[in-house]
Amino acid sequence: MALFDGMTTWRRGGWSRWRWYLLRRRTRRELLLLNDRQLADIGLTRADAWREGYKPFWRE
């Protein structure tokens, strides 16, 4: 089963759309705090982290 199967999974698991948005926003902002070595460990460059970190939270 996929982690995210749409609206029914959100509600069944107690996750509202806003909780997903806030989680996405927080994790994107956390990317901006990582140093270059940490980013390399997860396969990202500073430019990748910047692009993802400043992407609006409502976009996937």
N, C-alpha and C positions, 0 to 999 in steps of 0.2 A: 504494500500500500504506500502510495506517495505521501510525503509529509503534508502536502498542500493539495487537497482535492476540491477546492472552491469554497463557496459560502457555507455549505452544510458542515464541512469539517471545522470551519472557524467556530460556528455556533455550538456544535456538539462538544468540542474541546474547551469551550468557554472563552475562546479568543474572538474578540470583536475585530472588525476591520481597523479600528483605531489602534488597538494593541499591536497589530502587525505593522502598521505605519510607524508607531513609536519605536518598535524594536528595530525596524529597518533604518530609521533615522539615527538611533543610537549606535548601531554597529557601523554605519557609514562614517559617523563622526570619530569613532574609535580608530578607524583606519588612518585617519590623519595624525593620530598620536604615535603611531608606530615608527620606529627608526628604520633605516634602509636595510639593515640586517634582518630585522623581523619581517619586513615586507618580502625580502628575498626568500625567507623560509616558507612563506605561503604562496610564492610564485608571482608576486606583484612588483611592479616598479613604483617609484614615487609618483610618476605621471598617472599610472593606473589608479593608485590610491586617491590621488587628487580628483580625478574624474569621477570616481565612485563616491568619494566623500562629499562632493558638492552637488551631486545629483539630487534633485528634489525627492523627498521621501515617498511621494506617491507614485513615483516611477519605479518599475522593476528593473 
